[in-house]
């Protein structure tokens, strides 16, 4: 039978233990701070569009498609904060008629929603310089989606409005003064 000989351990200085505990606490606090910093709510799509939902809107309703025209308020800035475009009132924009990153962002939104979009150059104007926008610029847009309708419906409404506007009094056919009961 073998005998095991125990070797006594040398005592550890109390200061070493305190430094070890302090280091572990610092590492834990730093880890929590980094985890919270990463929780910004910014989402990146497979194309590279980055966005943050500032206000969700009617998430039970549909989102715009390429066949729709949206009514939006927006502000466009460069990364340095320079504003290059801003709507003065709700502005109609066809989903398929804007830069790809803006179009992709609109299709993610719901009525009443407000998003911040970071559009990388490949989804914006790329290497082109456009007005105050330098080449290879990342664009930052705050977009509020008021409403949207199919583009075909908008065209039909515009045609009806043109027909109504071409009549005396600007109203309905067959009615004096253009309005029911008018003279």
DODRENTOR-384812 format. One record per residue (C-alpha): residue in three letters; z, x, y; residue number from 1. Coordinates in nm, 3 decimals. Example, Ala and Ser with C-alpha at 12.3 -4.5 7.8 and 13.67 -1.06 7.14 Angstrom:
! residues 2
residu, up, east, north, num
ALA, 0.780, 1.230, -0.450, 1
SER, 0.714, 1.367, -0.106, 2
//
This chain:
! residues 183
residu, up, east, north, num
UNK, 0.000, 0.000, 0.000, 1
UNK, -0.087, 0.133, 0.339, 2
UNK, 0.137, 0.137, 0.634, 3
UNK, 0.016, 0.069, 0.982, 4
UNK, 0.160, 0.283, 1.247, 5
UNK, 0.196, 0.111, 1.582, 6
UNK, 0.108, 0.314, 1.887, 7
UNK, 0.295, 0.202, 2.193, 8
UNK, 0.080, 0.121, 2.497, 9
UNK, 0.157, 0.285, 2.822, 10
UNK, 0.281, 0.041, 3.087, 11
UNK, 0.021, -0.065, 3.346, 12
UNK, 0.110, -0.024, 3.706, 13
UNK, 0.176, -0.349, 3.883, 14
UNK, -0.067, -0.254, 4.165, 15
UNK, -0.357, -0.242, 3.914, 16
UNK, -0.279, -0.590, 3.792, 17
UNK, -0.263, -0.720, 4.151, 18
UNK, -0.600, -0.559, 4.236, 19
UNK, -0.754, -0.713, 3.922, 20
UNK, -0.624, -1.062, 4.007, 21
UNK, -0.736, -1.028, 4.371, 22
UNK, -1.084, -0.920, 4.260, 23
UNK, -1.114, -1.217, 4.025, 24
UNK, -1.009, -1.457, 4.301, 25
UNK, -1.262, -1.309, 4.545, 26
UNK, -1.537, -1.338, 4.282, 27
UNK, -1.442, -1.701, 4.216, 28
UNK, -1.444, -1.792, 4.587, 29
UNK, -1.781, -1.616, 4.638, 30
UNK, -1.929, -1.799, 4.339, 31
UNK, -1.818, -2.138, 4.472, 32
UNK, -1.957, -2.056, 4.819, 33
UNK, -2.294, -1.952, 4.672, 34
UNK, -2.310, -2.266, 4.460, 35
UNK, -2.249, -2.486, 4.764, 36
UNK, -2.504, -2.295, 4.974, 37
UNK, -2.768, -2.363, 4.709, 38
UNK, -2.699, -2.738, 4.724, 39
UNK, -2.906, -2.805, 5.037, 40
UNK, -3.091, -3.108, 4.904, 41
UNK, -3.428, -2.937, 4.948, 42
UNK, -3.672, -3.016, 4.668, 43
UNK, -3.981, -2.811, 4.586, 44
UNK, -4.280, -2.983, 4.424, 45
UNK, -4.509, -2.807, 4.174, 46
UNK, -4.764, -2.750, 4.454, 47
UNK, -4.503, -2.566, 4.664, 48
UNK, -4.433, -2.843, 4.917, 49
UNK, -4.065, -2.836, 5.012, 50
UNK, -3.897, -3.151, 5.138, 51
UNK, -3.558, -3.298, 5.213, 52
UNK, -3.481, -3.668, 5.217, 53
UNK, -3.305, -3.741, 5.546, 54
UNK, -3.311, -4.118, 5.488, 55
UNK, -3.432, -4.270, 5.161, 56
UNK, -3.577, -4.598, 5.288, 57
UNK, -3.663, -4.889, 5.054, 58
UNK, -3.664, -4.701, 4.723, 59
UNK, -3.738, -5.022, 4.531, 60
UNK, -4.068, -5.066, 4.712, 61
UNK, -4.396, -4.881, 4.653, 62
UNK, -4.504, -4.554, 4.809, 63
UNK, -4.834, -4.497, 4.992, 64
UNK, -5.142, -4.382, 4.802, 65
UNK, -5.461, -4.202, 4.909, 66
UNK, -5.616, -4.546, 4.973, 67
UNK, -5.353, -4.639, 5.234, 68
UNK, -5.307, -4.596, 5.608, 69
UNK, -4.950, -4.521, 5.713, 70
UNK, -4.770, -4.600, 6.036, 71
UNK, -4.541, -4.304, 6.112, 72
UNK, -4.334, -4.133, 6.376, 73
UNK, -4.348, -3.757, 6.338, 74
UNK, -4.273, -3.424, 6.498, 75
UNK, -4.446, -3.102, 6.391, 76
UNK, -4.287, -2.762, 6.452, 77
UNK, -4.342, -2.402, 6.358, 78
UNK, -4.065, -2.210, 6.182, 79
UNK, -3.955, -2.064, 6.516, 80
UNK, -3.892, -2.418, 6.646, 81
UNK, -4.204, -2.446, 6.866, 82
UNK, -4.317, -2.811, 6.873, 83
UNK, -4.695, -2.830, 6.833, 84
UNK, -4.736, -3.208, 6.792, 85
UNK, -4.522, -3.518, 6.831, 86
UNK, -4.605, -3.886, 6.813, 87
UNK, -4.513, -4.084, 7.125, 88
UNK, -4.515, -4.413, 6.934, 89
UNK, -4.571, -4.517, 6.572, 90
UNK, -4.908, -4.362, 6.483, 91
UNK, -5.151, -4.479, 6.213, 92
UNK, -5.252, -4.193, 5.980, 93
UNK, -5.472, -4.229, 5.670, 94
UNK, -5.297, -4.062, 5.376, 95
UNK, -5.622, -3.892, 5.273, 96
UNK, -5.704, -3.782, 5.629, 97
UNK, -5.425, -3.530, 5.689, 98
UNK, -5.354, -3.178, 5.555, 99
UNK, -5.273, -3.175, 5.180, 100
UNK, -4.901, -3.100, 5.224, 101
UNK, -4.853, -3.387, 5.471, 102
UNK, -5.047, -3.621, 5.241, 103
UNK, -4.832, -3.519, 4.943, 104
UNK, -4.516, -3.578, 5.146, 105
UNK, -4.631, -3.926, 5.257, 106
UNK, -4.694, -4.024, 4.894, 107
UNK, -4.331, -3.936, 4.810, 108
UNK, -4.188, -4.162, 5.082, 109
UNK, -4.089, -4.529, 5.097, 110
UNK, -4.093, -4.770, 5.391, 111
UNK, -3.811, -4.688, 5.630, 112
UNK, -3.769, -4.338, 5.486, 113
UNK, -3.736, -4.020, 5.688, 114
UNK, -3.821, -3.681, 5.536, 115
UNK, -3.839, -3.323, 5.654, 116
UNK, -4.142, -3.141, 5.510, 117
UNK, -4.198, -2.765, 5.492, 118
UNK, -4.571, -2.720, 5.440, 119
UNK, -4.674, -2.373, 5.332, 120
UNK, -5.003, -2.239, 5.474, 121
UNK, -5.199, -2.314, 5.154, 122
UNK, -5.111, -2.685, 5.194, 123
UNK, -5.162, -2.682, 5.572, 124
UNK, -5.422, -2.502, 5.780, 125
UNK, -5.422, -2.178, 5.578, 126
UNK, -5.584, -1.883, 5.751, 127
UNK, -5.732, -2.101, 6.029, 128
UNK, -5.583, -2.104, 6.375, 129
UNK, -5.570, -2.464, 6.500, 130
UNK, -5.474, -2.513, 6.864, 131
UNK, -5.117, -2.387, 6.908, 132
UNK, -5.081, -2.326, 6.532, 133
UNK, -5.138, -1.959, 6.439, 134
UNK, -5.309, -1.867, 6.111, 135
UNK, -5.093, -1.864, 5.795, 136
UNK, -4.823, -2.079, 5.953, 137
UNK, -4.562, -2.276, 5.764, 138
UNK, -4.542, -2.620, 5.925, 139
UNK, -4.219, -2.820, 5.953, 140
UNK, -4.253, -3.195, 5.999, 141
UNK, -3.993, -3.465, 6.045, 142
UNK, -4.169, -3.783, 5.933, 143
UNK, -4.045, -4.142, 5.947, 144
UNK, -4.255, -4.391, 5.750, 145
UNK, -4.252, -4.728, 5.929, 146
UNK, -4.509, -4.910, 5.715, 147
UNK, -4.839, -4.873, 5.528, 148
UNK, -5.130, -5.092, 5.426, 149
UNK, -5.447, -5.037, 5.222, 150
UNK, -5.723, -4.885, 5.434, 151
UNK, -5.963, -5.163, 5.322, 152
UNK, -5.721, -5.425, 5.459, 153
UNK, -5.699, -5.237, 5.790, 154
UNK, -6.081, -5.223, 5.818, 155
UNK, -6.101, -5.597, 5.749, 156
UNK, -5.839, -5.671, 6.015, 157
UNK, -6.024, -5.450, 6.265, 158
UNK, -6.352, -5.632, 6.195, 159
UNK, -6.182, -5.971, 6.243, 160
UNK, -6.031, -5.849, 6.569, 161
UNK, -6.371, -5.729, 6.693, 162
UNK, -6.525, -6.066, 6.607, 163
UNK, -6.247, -6.250, 6.790, 164
UNK, -6.268, -6.017, 7.090, 165
UNK, -6.641, -6.081, 7.134, 166
UNK, -6.598, -6.454, 7.207, 167
UNK, -6.539, -6.613, 7.548, 168
UNK, -6.166, -6.615, 7.608, 169
UNK, -6.123, -6.373, 7.319, 170
UNK, -6.010, -6.649, 7.088, 171
UNK, -6.110, -6.878, 6.807, 172
UNK, -6.466, -7.010, 6.770, 173
UNK, -6.531, -7.366, 6.877, 174
UNK, -6.224, -7.389, 7.096, 175
UNK, -6.256, -7.387, 7.475, 176
UNK, -6.056, -7.101, 7.621, 177
UNK, -6.042, -6.947, 7.276, 178
UNK, -5.707, -7.092, 7.167, 179
UNK, -5.612, -7.415, 6.994, 180
UNK, -5.558, -7.678, 7.261, 181
UNK, -5.681, -7.447, 7.538, 182
UNK, -5.924, -7.547, 7.820, 183
//
